[in-house]
C-alpha cells in the first residue's frame, strides 16, 4: 500500500487496540494486539506517518532508532539479587529497567498520556547481540524483564533487504506474531503531504511531469544511485533558504540531495525554467500587487498565451503563495490560543500577586529551560517544541506590557493581560480579513488568466489537500473558492470516465 494508506491503517489499528468495554478493559487483550511492522524503502516517510498518527490520535509517542543502542540500553543492566527457595538462599542475576521502557513511563508522567506508540525504527538491522531482544519485543511485548505498558501500541519499521545489506530476515514464527504492512513509494500519495509542507514549487512542477522520477534506486555499492521523498523535501528546504539569502542554486547543490546525476541534471533544467518563467511573467510583482492597471492586464494576457509548461509554473507558484499565506494564518491562530493558555497556566500557579511581572519573567525562563530538557529527552517533537517556543516568546511581550504596573489583585493583572491578548486577536482577525480578500482576488484573476482547465484545477487541488487551507476556509468561508471547487469534482469525474474508457477496473 502507499504511505497514506499505511498511515490510515496505523490509525485504525490504534483505535481498535485502545477501544475499551464498559468495565474499562481493552476489548482486544494486549496478548492479541500484534505489533505493527512497517516494511518499505528508505526515505519514503515511515517515521513521518507514525508521528502524524500519534498526533492525530492524541496519544504519546516514544521513538527509538534501535541501531543507535546497545544491548544494555534495550535490556537493562545486570544486578545481583538474593532469593530464598526451600530454605536456602541463592544469588541470581536480574536486570534494571530498560532505558526504552523507562522512556515510556517518563512520557506518561510528562504528558499525562496513558496510551501511546512505542516506535522502533530499523528493527531488522540490529546487531546479532540485540536480535533476540527484538524478537522478544515482537513476540512477547517485553524488553528483558519488563513489559511494554498496556495501552501502548508497538510500531516498528525496517527496510527490505535489497536496500540494506545488514538486514536480518525475520522467521515465520516472528512474522506470525506481527501485523506486517508493506509500504511502496507513490507520488500521488505523497503529493498531499508535499502541498501541506511547503515543498518548493519547482519540485512539484518537475514531478508533475516526471512522476517516475519521484523515487528511484539503481546500481549497487559505490555505484548505487537513488532518489527518495526525504531527499526531495530536504532539497526543498535548502533551496528556499538559498533563495531567501539570494544564494544561487547550482547543479552541484542539487546533486548533493538527488544522488542520481541524470535526474538531478534533468530537475535542474526544470528549476531554471521555473525561475525564468517567474521572471518573464512577473509573478512576484503580480502577487505583491506591484503592477496595476494596464501593466497587470498585459502580464495576464502573457499568461494566457503561454505554453503548458509556463502555465503549470504559474499554477505551482501561486499555489505555494496561497497555501503559504493561509498556513501563516493558522500559525497565528494557534499562537493566539497557546499564548492565552500559557498565561492562564501561569496565573493558576501563583498565589502571591506581588511583583507579578517579574514572576512572569522568571516563569518564562523556567518554561524555556524545561522545554529544552524535554526536547533533549525526545518528550516533545520538533514541531511542538517550535510552537511552544514561539508562544513563550510572545508571552515575553506581555511581560513588557505589565512591567512597571502596581496592581493588588490577581483579577486586575488578568484584566490587563486579557486586554493585551484581545488586541493580538483583533490584529490577527484584521490580517485574516485581508487574506480572505487576497484569496478571492487571486482566484478570480487566475481563473481569468489560466482559464478553468488543468492548471487551475491543479492549484485548487493543492489547496484542497492542505490541512491549514481547509481550516482557514472553515473559519473564513470564501465564496470564490466554494464556487470554483465544483471544478475539482468535475475533474475527478473526467478522470474516472477516462479510466473506464481505458478498461481500468481498479476504480
C-alpha positions as CSV (number, residue, x, y, z in Angstrom):
1,X,0.0,0.0,0.0
2,X,1.1,3.6,-0.3
3,X,2.2,5.8,2.6
4,X,-1.1,7.5,3.1
5,X,-2.9,4.1,3.2
6,X,-0.3,2.9,5.7
7,X,-0.9,5.9,7.9
8,X,-4.7,5.3,7.9
9,X,-4.1,1.6,8.7
10,X,-2.0,2.6,11.7
11,X,-4.7,5.0,13.0
12,X,-7.4,2.3,12.6
13,X,-5.2,-0.2,14.5
14,X,-4.7,2.3,17.3
15,X,-8.4,2.9,17.6
16,X,-9.0,-0.9,17.7
17,X,-6.3,-1.6,20.2
18,X,-7.3,1.2,22.6
19,X,-11.0,0.6,22.5
20,X,-12.4,-0.4,25.9
21,X,-15.5,-2.2,27.1
22,X,-18.0,-0.9,29.7
23,X,-15.7,-2.1,32.5
24,X,-12.7,-0.1,31.2
25,X,-10.8,-3.2,29.9
26,X,-9.3,-3.2,26.4
27,X,-11.6,-5.1,24.1
28,X,-8.6,-6.6,22.3
29,X,-6.4,-8.0,25.1
30,X,-2.7,-7.0,24.9
31,X,-1.7,-10.6,24.0
32,X,-3.7,-10.2,20.8
33,X,-2.5,-6.7,19.9
34,X,0.1,-7.6,17.3
35,X,2.9,-5.1,16.9
36,X,2.8,-3.3,13.5
37,X,5.8,-4.0,11.3
38,X,6.3,-1.4,8.5
39,X,8.5,-2.6,5.7
40,X,9.3,-0.1,2.9
41,X,12.2,1.6,1.1
42,X,14.3,4.2,2.9
43,X,13.1,7.8,2.8
44,X,9.5,7.0,1.9
45,X,8.1,8.6,5.0
46,X,7.6,5.7,7.5
47,X,8.8,7.7,10.5
48,X,6.7,10.8,9.5
49,X,3.4,8.9,9.3
50,X,4.0,7.3,12.8
51,X,4.5,10.8,14.2
52,X,1.4,12.1,12.4
53,X,-0.7,9.1,13.6
54,X,0.3,9.7,17.2
55,X,-0.6,13.4,16.9
56,X,-3.9,12.8,15.2
57,X,-4.9,10.2,17.7
58,X,-3.9,12.5,20.6
59,X,-1.6,9.9,22.2
60,X,2.0,9.8,23.4
61,X,5.0,8.8,21.2
62,X,8.4,7.4,22.2
63,X,10.7,6.8,19.2
64,X,14.0,5.0,19.0
65,X,16.3,4.1,16.2
66,X,17.4,0.8,17.6
67,X,20.7,0.6,15.7
68,X,21.9,3.5,17.9
69,X,21.5,1.5,21.0
70,X,23.4,-1.3,22.8
71,X,22.0,-4.4,24.5
72,X,22.3,-2.7,27.9
73,X,20.1,0.3,26.9
74,X,17.5,-2.1,25.4
75,X,17.5,-4.8,28.1
76,X,18.9,-3.0,31.2
77,X,22.0,-3.6,33.3
78,X,22.5,-6.8,35.3
79,X,22.2,-6.6,39.1
80,X,22.7,-9.3,41.7
81,X,19.7,-10.1,44.0
82,X,19.2,-12.7,46.7
83,X,16.4,-15.3,46.6
84,X,15.4,-17.9,49.2
85,X,14.0,-21.2,47.8
86,X,13.2,-24.2,50.0
87,X,15.0,-22.7,52.9
88,X,18.2,-22.0,51.0
89,X,19.5,-18.6,49.9
90,X,20.7,-18.1,46.3
91,X,22.2,-15.2,44.4
92,X,20.6,-14.6,41.0
93,X,21.1,-12.1,38.1
94,X,18.3,-9.7,37.4
95,X,18.2,-6.6,35.2
96,X,17.3,-3.0,35.7
97,X,14.5,-1.5,33.7
98,X,15.3,-1.0,30.0
99,X,16.0,2.6,29.0
100,X,13.3,2.3,26.4
101,X,10.6,1.1,28.8
102,X,11.8,3.8,31.2
103,X,11.2,6.4,28.5
104,X,7.7,5.2,28.0
105,X,6.9,5.8,31.7
106,X,8.7,9.2,31.6
107,X,6.5,10.2,28.7
108,X,3.4,9.1,30.5
109,X,4.4,11.2,33.5
110,X,5.4,14.2,31.5
111,X,2.5,14.3,29.1
112,X,-0.3,12.6,31.1
113,X,-0.9,10.3,28.1
114,X,-1.7,6.8,29.4
115,X,-1.7,5.5,25.8
116,X,0.8,5.9,23.0
117,X,3.0,4.5,20.3
118,X,6.4,2.9,21.0
119,X,8.2,3.3,17.7
120,X,11.3,1.2,17.0
121,X,13.0,2.1,13.7
122,X,15.4,-0.1,11.7
123,X,14.3,-3.1,13.7
124,X,15.6,-5.6,11.2
125,X,19.1,-4.0,11.1
126,X,20.1,-4.6,14.7
127,X,23.4,-6.4,15.7
128,X,23.4,-10.1,16.5
129,X,23.5,-9.4,20.2
130,X,20.3,-7.4,20.0
131,X,18.4,-9.7,17.7
132,X,17.0,-11.9,20.5
133,X,15.8,-8.8,22.3
134,X,13.9,-7.5,19.2
135,X,12.3,-10.9,18.7
136,X,11.2,-10.8,22.4
137,X,9.7,-7.4,21.8
138,X,7.7,-8.6,18.8
139,X,6.7,-11.9,20.3
140,X,6.1,-11.0,23.9
141,X,6.0,-7.2,24.0
142,X,8.8,-7.2,26.5
143,X,12.3,-5.7,26.9
144,X,14.1,-8.0,29.3
145,X,12.1,-8.5,32.4
146,X,9.7,-5.5,31.8
147,X,6.6,-5.4,29.6
148,X,5.5,-2.5,27.4
149,X,2.7,-0.8,29.4
150,X,-0.9,-1.7,28.5
151,X,-2.3,0.9,26.1
152,X,1.0,1.4,24.2
153,X,0.9,0.2,20.6
154,X,4.2,-1.1,19.3
155,X,5.1,0.1,15.8
156,X,8.3,-0.9,14.2
157,X,9.9,-0.2,10.8
158,X,12.6,-1.6,8.6
159,X,13.9,-1.7,5.0
160,X,13.7,-4.6,2.6
161,X,17.0,-6.5,2.2
162,X,17.6,-5.1,-1.3
163,X,18.1,-1.6,0.2
164,X,20.3,-2.6,3.1
165,X,22.9,-5.4,3.3
166,X,22.7,-5.5,7.1
167,X,19.0,-6.5,7.2
168,X,18.1,-9.7,9.1
169,X,15.2,-11.6,7.8
170,X,12.5,-12.5,10.4
171,X,11.5,-16.1,10.6
172,X,7.9,-17.3,10.2
173,X,7.4,-17.7,13.9
174,X,8.1,-14.0,14.4
175,X,6.1,-12.8,11.3
176,X,3.1,-14.8,12.5
177,X,3.0,-12.5,15.6
178,X,3.1,-9.1,13.9
179,X,0.8,-7.0,11.7
180,X,3.0,-6.6,8.6
181,X,2.4,-3.6,6.3
182,X,4.4,-3.3,3.1
183,X,4.8,0.3,2.0
184,X,5.6,1.4,-1.5
185,X,6.6,4.8,-2.9
186,X,3.7,6.6,-4.6
187,X,3.9,10.2,-5.8
188,X,0.1,10.7,-5.7
189,X,0.0,9.7,-2.0
190,X,3.0,12.0,-1.2
191,X,1.5,15.0,-3.0
192,X,-1.0,16.0,-0.3
193,X,1.9,15.9,2.2
194,X,4.0,18.0,-0.1
195,X,1.3,20.6,-0.6
196,X,0.9,20.8,3.2
197,X,4.6,21.1,3.9
198,X,5.7,23.9,1.6
199,X,7.6,21.8,-0.8
200,X,9.2,24.1,-3.4
201,X,7.0,24.8,-6.4
202,X,9.8,23.9,-8.8
203,X,9.9,20.3,-7.4
204,X,6.2,19.8,-7.7
205,X,6.4,21.4,-11.2
206,X,9.0,18.9,-12.2
207,X,7.5,15.8,-10.5
208,X,4.0,16.6,-12.0
209,X,5.5,15.9,-15.4
210,X,8.1,13.2,-14.3
211,X,6.4,11.1,-11.7
212,X,8.6,8.1,-12.5
213,X,11.5,10.1,-11.0
214,X,9.9,10.6,-7.6
215,X,11.6,7.6,-6.2
216,X,14.4,5.8,-7.8
217,X,17.1,3.3,-6.8
218,X,19.5,1.6,-9.1
219,X,23.0,0.0,-9.0
220,X,24.8,-1.3,-6.0
221,X,27.7,-0.5,-3.7
222,X,29.6,2.7,-4.6
223,X,27.7,2.8,-7.9
224,X,24.3,3.0,-6.2
225,X,22.1,5.9,-7.4
226,X,18.9,6.9,-5.5
227,X,16.2,9.5,-5.1
228,X,13.8,9.5,-2.1
229,X,10.9,11.5,-0.7
230,X,13.3,12.6,2.1
231,X,15.8,13.9,-0.5
232,X,13.2,16.0,-2.3
233,X,11.9,17.5,0.9
234,X,15.4,18.3,2.3
235,X,16.4,19.8,-1.1
236,X,13.2,22.0,-1.0
237,X,14.1,23.3,2.5
238,X,17.6,24.3,1.4
239,X,16.5,25.9,-1.9
240,X,14.0,28.1,-0.1
241,X,16.8,29.2,2.3
242,X,19.2,29.9,-0.6
243,X,16.6,32.0,-2.4
244,X,15.8,33.9,0.8
245,X,19.5,34.7,1.2
246,X,20.0,35.4,-2.5
247,X,22.4,32.5,-2.9
248,X,22.4,31.0,-6.4
249,X,21.2,27.4,-6.7
250,X,23.8,25.5,-8.6
251,X,23.8,21.9,-10.2
252,X,26.3,20.8,-7.6
253,X,23.8,21.6,-4.8
254,X,21.1,19.5,-6.4
255,X,23.4,16.5,-6.9
256,X,24.1,16.6,-3.1
257,X,20.4,15.7,-2.5
258,X,19.4,13.9,-5.7
259,X,22.0,11.2,-5.9
260,X,21.3,10.3,-9.5
261,X,23.3,12.6,-11.8
262,X,21.0,12.2,-14.8
263,X,17.8,13.0,-12.9
264,X,19.5,15.7,-10.9
265,X,20.5,17.4,-14.1
266,X,17.0,17.0,-15.6
267,X,15.4,18.6,-12.5
268,X,17.9,21.5,-12.5
269,X,16.8,22.3,-16.0
270,X,13.2,22.4,-14.9
271,X,14.2,24.5,-11.9
272,X,15.9,27.1,-14.2
273,X,12.7,27.1,-16.4
274,X,10.6,27.7,-13.3
275,X,12.8,30.7,-12.2
276,X,12.8,32.1,-15.8
277,X,9.1,31.8,-16.1
278,X,8.6,33.6,-12.8
279,X,10.8,36.5,-14.0
280,X,9.3,36.6,-17.6
281,X,5.7,36.7,-16.4
282,X,6.5,39.0,-13.4
283,X,4.8,36.5,-11.0
284,X,6.3,38.1,-7.9
285,X,5.2,41.6,-8.9
286,X,1.7,40.2,-9.6
287,X,1.5,38.5,-6.2
288,X,2.8,41.6,-4.3
289,X,0.5,43.9,-6.3
290,X,3.3,46.0,-7.7
291,X,1.6,46.1,-11.1
292,X,-1.7,47.9,-11.7
293,X,-4.0,48.7,-14.5
294,X,-2.6,48.2,-18.0
295,X,0.6,46.6,-16.8
296,X,-1.3,44.0,-14.8
297,X,-3.6,43.2,-17.8
298,X,-0.5,42.9,-20.1
299,X,1.0,40.2,-17.8
300,X,-2.3,38.3,-17.5
301,X,-2.5,38.3,-21.3
302,X,1.1,37.0,-21.5
303,X,0.0,34.1,-19.2
304,X,-3.0,33.3,-21.4
305,X,-0.6,33.0,-24.4
306,X,1.9,30.9,-22.6
307,X,2.6,27.2,-23.2
308,X,1.5,24.5,-20.8
309,X,4.9,24.3,-19.0
310,X,4.8,28.0,-18.2
311,X,1.1,27.8,-17.2
312,X,1.9,25.0,-14.9
313,X,4.7,27.1,-13.4
314,X,2.2,29.8,-12.8
315,X,-0.2,27.4,-11.1
316,X,2.5,25.9,-8.8
317,X,3.9,29.4,-8.0
318,X,0.5,30.8,-6.9
319,X,-0.5,27.5,-5.1
320,X,2.6,27.9,-3.0
321,X,1.9,31.6,-2.3
322,X,-1.8,31.0,-1.4
323,X,-1.1,27.9,0.8
324,X,1.8,29.7,2.5
325,X,-0.5,32.7,3.2
326,X,-3.2,30.6,4.8
327,X,-0.6,28.5,6.7
328,X,0.7,31.7,8.3
329,X,-2.9,32.5,9.4
330,X,-3.2,29.1,11.1
331,X,0.1,29.6,12.8
332,X,-1.1,32.9,14.1
333,X,-4.4,31.4,15.2
334,X,-2.5,28.6,17.1
335,X,-0.1,31.2,18.6
336,X,-3.0,33.2,20.0
337,X,-4.6,30.1,21.6
338,X,-1.3,28.9,23.0
339,X,-0.3,32.3,24.4
340,X,-3.6,32.6,26.1
341,X,-3.3,29.1,27.5
342,X,0.2,29.8,28.8
343,X,-1.0,33.0,30.6
344,X,-3.8,31.1,32.3
345,X,-1.4,28.3,33.3
346,X,1.0,30.9,34.8
347,X,-1.9,32.6,36.6
348,X,-3.1,29.3,38.1
349,X,0.4,28.6,39.5
350,X,0.9,31.8,41.5
351,X,-0.6,32.7,44.9
352,X,1.4,35.8,45.7
353,X,0.3,38.7,43.4
354,X,3.3,40.9,44.5
355,X,5.6,41.6,41.6
356,X,3.6,39.6,39.0
357,X,5.7,40.9,36.0
358,X,8.9,39.6,37.5
359,X,7.3,36.3,38.5
360,X,6.1,36.0,34.9
361,X,9.6,36.7,33.6
362,X,11.1,34.0,35.8
363,X,8.3,31.6,34.9
364,X,9.0,32.1,31.2
365,X,12.7,31.4,31.8
366,X,11.9,28.2,33.7
367,X,9.4,27.0,31.0
368,X,12.0,27.6,28.2
369,X,14.5,25.5,30.2
370,X,12.0,22.7,30.8
371,X,11.2,22.7,27.1
372,X,14.8,22.4,26.3
373,X,15.1,19.4,28.5
374,X,12.0,17.8,27.1
375,X,13.4,18.3,23.6
376,X,16.7,16.7,24.5
377,X,14.9,13.7,26.0
378,X,12.6,13.3,23.0
379,X,9.5,14.0,25.0
380,X,8.3,16.7,22.5
381,X,8.6,16.6,18.8
382,X,10.3,19.3,16.8
383,X,7.1,21.0,15.6
384,X,5.6,21.0,19.1
385,X,8.8,22.5,20.6
386,X,8.8,25.2,18.0
387,X,5.2,26.1,18.7
388,X,5.7,26.3,22.4
389,X,8.9,28.3,22.0
390,X,7.0,30.9,19.8
391,X,4.2,31.1,22.4
392,X,6.7,31.7,25.3
393,X,8.5,34.4,23.1
394,X,5.1,36.1,22.6
395,X,4.4,35.9,26.3
396,X,7.5,38.0,26.9
397,X,5.7,40.8,25.1
398,X,3.0,40.5,27.8
399,X,5.7,40.8,30.4
400,X,6.9,44.0,28.8
401,X,3.3,45.3,28.8
402,X,2.8,44.5,32.5
403,X,6.3,45.6,33.7
404,X,6.2,48.7,35.9
405,X,2.5,48.3,36.9
406,X,1.5,48.1,40.5
407,X,-1.7,46.1,41.0
408,X,-3.1,44.5,44.1
409,X,-5.3,41.6,42.9
410,X,-5.0,38.7,40.5
411,X,-8.1,39.8,38.8
412,X,-6.6,43.2,37.9
413,X,-3.5,41.6,36.5
414,X,-5.7,39.2,34.5
415,X,-7.8,42.2,33.1
416,X,-4.6,43.9,31.8
417,X,-3.4,40.6,30.3
418,X,-6.8,40.0,28.7
419,X,-6.8,43.4,27.1
420,X,-3.3,42.8,25.6
421,X,-4.3,39.3,24.4
422,X,-7.5,40.6,22.9
423,X,-5.6,43.2,20.9
424,X,-3.4,40.5,19.5
425,X,-6.5,38.6,18.5
426,X,-8.1,41.6,16.8
427,X,-4.9,42.3,14.9
428,X,-4.9,38.7,13.7
429,X,-8.6,38.9,12.6
430,X,-7.8,42.1,10.7
431,X,-4.9,40.3,8.8
432,X,-7.3,37.4,8.1
433,X,-9.8,39.7,6.5
434,X,-7.1,41.0,4.2
435,X,-6.0,37.4,3.5
436,X,-9.6,36.5,2.6
437,X,-9.8,39.4,0.2
438,X,-6.4,38.4,-1.3
439,X,-7.5,34.8,-1.8
440,X,-10.7,35.9,-3.5
441,X,-9.0,38.4,-5.9
442,X,-6.2,35.9,-6.7
443,X,-8.5,33.1,-7.6
444,X,-10.6,35.3,-9.8
445,X,-7.5,36.7,-11.6
446,X,-6.0,33.2,-12.1
447,X,-9.3,31.8,-13.4
448,X,-9.3,34.7,-15.9
449,X,-5.6,34.3,-16.9
450,X,-5.4,30.4,-16.8
451,X,-8.9,29.5,-17.6
452,X,-10.6,26.7,-15.6
453,X,-8.6,23.8,-17.1
454,X,-6.0,21.5,-15.8
455,X,-3.6,24.2,-14.5
456,X,-6.2,26.0,-12.5
457,X,-7.6,22.7,-11.1
458,X,-4.1,21.8,-10.0
459,X,-4.0,24.9,-7.9
460,X,-7.4,24.2,-6.3
461,X,-6.3,20.6,-5.6
462,X,-3.1,21.8,-3.8
463,X,-5.3,24.0,-1.6
464,X,-8.0,21.3,-1.0
465,X,-5.5,18.8,0.4
466,X,-3.7,21.3,2.6
467,X,-5.0,21.0,6.2
468,X,-4.2,24.6,7.1
469,X,-6.1,25.9,4.0
470,X,-9.1,23.8,4.9
471,X,-9.0,25.1,8.5
472,X,-8.8,28.7,7.2
473,X,-11.7,28.2,4.9
474,X,-13.8,26.7,7.7
475,X,-13.1,29.8,9.8
476,X,-13.4,32.2,6.9
477,X,-15.7,30.8,4.1
478,X,-14.6,32.0,0.7
479,X,-17.4,32.2,-1.9
480,X,-14.8,32.3,-4.7
481,X,-13.2,29.1,-3.6
482,X,-16.5,27.4,-3.0
483,X,-17.7,28.4,-6.4
484,X,-14.6,27.0,-8.2
485,X,-14.4,23.9,-6.0
486,X,-17.0,22.2,-8.3
487,X,-14.2,22.0,-10.9
488,X,-12.4,19.5,-8.6
489,X,-15.4,17.2,-8.7
490,X,-15.8,17.6,-12.4
491,X,-12.1,16.9,-12.9
492,X,-12.4,13.7,-10.8
493,X,-15.4,12.5,-12.9
494,X,-13.5,13.1,-16.1
495,X,-10.5,11.0,-14.9
496,X,-12.9,8.2,-13.8
497,X,-14.6,8.2,-17.2
498,X,-11.2,8.1,-18.9
499,X,-10.2,5.1,-16.7
500,X,-13.4,3.3,-17.6
501,X,-12.8,4.0,-21.3
502,X,-9.3,2.6,-20.9
503,X,-10.7,-0.6,-19.2
504,X,-9.2,0.2,-15.8
505,X,-11.0,-2.0,-13.2
506,X,-9.3,-0.6,-10.1
507,X,-11.9,2.1,-9.5
